[in-house]
Amino acid sequence: MKTTHQFFIGDARKNNKIPSESVDLVVTSPPYPMIQMWDEVFAGQAPKIQQALKKQDGLLAFELMNQLLDRVWDEVYRVLKSGGFACINIGDAVRTMNDHFMLYTNHSRILNYMLKKGFTPLPAVIWRKQTNAPNKFMGSGMLPAGAYVTLEHEYILILRKGGKRLFQTEEDKLHRQKSAFFWEERNQWFSDVWMDLKGTVQKLNEKDVRKRSAAFPFELPYRLICMYSTHGDMVFDPFLGMGTTMLAAMATGRNSIGVELEKNFCDPLLSRMKTAVEVSNSRISNRLESHIDFIAQRIKSGKPIKHINTHYGFPVITAQEQNLMIHNLSSICQTGDCSFEVTYSDQPQDEFCHIWQGDKMINDKPSQKKKPENSIRKPVQLELL
Ligand SMILES: C[S@@+](CC[C@H](N)C(=O)[O-])C[C@H]1O[C@@H](n2cnc3c(N)ncnc32)[C@H](O)[C@@H]1O
C-alpha cells in the first residue's frame, strides 16, 4: 500500500488546484477570530479588519474575520465529495474592546454559516484544553458578580456534505472493514467530551517564523481521520500550519493535501513530515498494545470473547473488528518540492500475532519464526498464559 501527500503554500480562499468533489474528509483548525495572536494574520489579508481593530469595534472585526473564513468554508464545500465529512477545530475568544469585555462565539458563527451552505451538522466534540496560567481566572476574584468562567475547552464541529456515504463495491467494503477501529476505541472516541488530549509543543525554533505554531495535538486529527474516513481516502487541511493533519493522514494510510499561507512554514513542514515513520509506528504499537491489555483485563474479569481478528489472531469484541488491520509505515520518500510518498507494510506486526485457544493465548502463529523455549514474553502476555 502507498499513499501520496502534497502541500501548497498559498491562500486557501483562492486555491483552485484541488478538483471539486475530490476529498473524502476535511480536518482543520483555522486562525481563531478575535484571539490576539491572529490579528496580524487576519489584518494582512483584509485591510478592513485592521481598521475595525483600530477603531476597537469588536463586533465588526469578529464578523469581518469570520467572513474571511467563510470563503475557505466555501472551498471546503466545493472540494468535498457527497457523504464526506468536515471536522473543524475551533475555540471561542474572550476580549475587551472599547472597555467592553465579552465572549466572541466563533463556534456558533461557523456552524451557522455551514448550515446556510447546506452542510448537515452532527453531534460535536468538546475537548478539554487546560490552561495552567496562574492568572487564568478573570474578573473580580472572590467577589460576586463580576468574575468570568475560564475558557478551557475547544469545539470540534462535525458536519457532513449530503447524505450518508455508501460503500457499494466489494473493494470499498473491504477497505472499510480493514479500516475498522477497536470496540474499546469506539467507546472512547465517540464520546462528546474528550478529556484526555494532551497539549502539544508550540514553540517554533526556525528564524523568520512566528513564535507559536498553534498546532493541535497529533491525537486530534489521528482520531478524527480513523473515525470519519477509510484507508486510501483523501484528507484535506486548508489551514495546514505545521502539518499535523498531514502527519496523521500518513499514520493512518490515507492520502492528503494541504494549503498554508505562511511561506516560511515550508522548511519546518518538510522536516516534520520526515518524522512520519517513527511518529506513526509508535502510535500504532501503542494502539495494539492497549488492545492486548484491554483483552487481558476482559478475560481476567470473566467476560466472554467471541471473535478473533483474522490478521493478528487476537480476540476482538465484535465481528466488525475481524478484518481490522493497522499498517506500519515502511518508508517515506520526498517526491517533489512539497510532496511525499509513503509506503506501508502489508503484513501484520509480528509481535502482535498469536494463536489463542478458548480464552487463552497459547503461542506465536506457526507461520512465524519460533522463539526459543526460554524466551521472555512481554508482561501483559505472560499474565494471560
Ligand atoms: C490554527 S493554525 C493551524 C495549525 C495546524 N492545525 C497544526 O496543527 O499545525 C492556522 C493556520 O492557518 C494559516 N492561514 C491563515 N489564513 C490562511 C489562508 N487564507 N489560507 C491558508 N492558510 C491560512 C495560518 O498561517 C496558520 O498556520
The ligand as an SDF file (V2000), in Angstrom:
LIG
                    3D

 27 29  0  0  0  0  0  0  0  0999 V2000
   -4.5130   27.3010   13.8930 C   0  0  0  0  0  0  0  0  0  0  0  0
   -3.2700   27.2580   12.7010 S   0  0  0  0  0  0  0  0  0  0  0  0
   -3.3410   25.5810   12.1270 C   0  0  0  0  0  0  0  0  0  0  0  0
   -2.4350   24.6920   12.9020 C   0  0  0  0  0  0  0  0  0  0  0  0
   -2.4240   23.2660   12.3790 C   0  0  0  0  0  0  0  0  0  0  0  0
   -3.6560   22.5900   12.6720 N   0  0  0  0  0  0  0  0  0  0  0  0
   -1.2630   22.4780   13.0010 C   0  0  0  0  0  0  0  0  0  0  0  0
   -1.5000   21.5210   13.7310 O   0  0  0  0  0  0  0  0  0  0  0  0
   -0.1210   22.8820   12.7990 O   0  0  0  0  0  0  0  0  0  0  0  0
   -3.9630   28.1270   11.3430 C   0  0  0  0  0  0  0  0  0  0  0  0
   -3.0290   28.2510   10.1600 C   0  0  0  0  0  0  0  0  0  0  0  0
   -3.7670   28.8260    9.0580 O   0  0  0  0  0  0  0  0  0  0  0  0
   -2.8710   29.6500    8.2970 C   0  0  0  0  0  0  0  0  0  0  0  0
   -3.7170   30.5550    7.4730 N   0  0  0  0  0  0  0  0  0  0  0  0
   -4.3170   31.7080    7.8350 C   0  0  0  0  0  0  0  0  0  0  0  0
   -5.0340   32.2120    6.8140 N   0  0  0  0  0  0  0  0  0  0  0  0
   -4.8960   31.3420    5.7740 C   0  0  0  0  0  0  0  0  0  0  0  0
   -5.3820   31.3080    4.4390 C   0  0  0  0  0  0  0  0  0  0  0  0
   -6.1820   32.2590    3.9460 N   0  0  0  0  0  0  0  0  0  0  0  0
   -5.0440   30.2520    3.6520 N   0  0  0  0  0  0  0  0  0  0  0  0
   -4.2420   29.2590    4.1310 C   0  0  0  0  0  0  0  0  0  0  0  0
   -3.7260   29.2560    5.3760 N   0  0  0  0  0  0  0  0  0  0  0  0
   -4.0470   30.2870    6.1960 C   0  0  0  0  0  0  0  0  0  0  0  0
   -2.0250   30.3130    9.3550 C   0  0  0  0  0  0  0  0  0  0  0  0
   -0.7960   30.7800    8.8220 O   0  0  0  0  0  0  0  0  0  0  0  0
   -1.8410   29.1820   10.3730 C   0  0  0  0  0  0  0  0  0  0  0  0
   -0.6450   28.4740   10.1460 O   0  0  0  0  0  0  0  0  0  0  0  0
  1  2  1  0
  2  3  1  0
  2 10  1  0
  3  4  1  0
  4  5  1  0
  5  6  1  0
  5  7  1  0
  7  8  2  0
  7  9  1  0
 10 11  1  0
 11 12  1  0
 11 26  1  0
 12 13  1  0
 13 14  1  0
 13 24  1  0
 14 15  1  0
 14 23  1  0
 15 16  2  0
 16 17  1  0
 17 18  1  0
 17 23  2  0
 18 19  1  0
 18 20  2  0
 20 21  1  0
 21 22  2  0
 22 23  1  0
 24 25  1  0
 24 26  1  0
 26 27  1  0
M  CHG  2   2   1   9  -1
M  END
$$$$
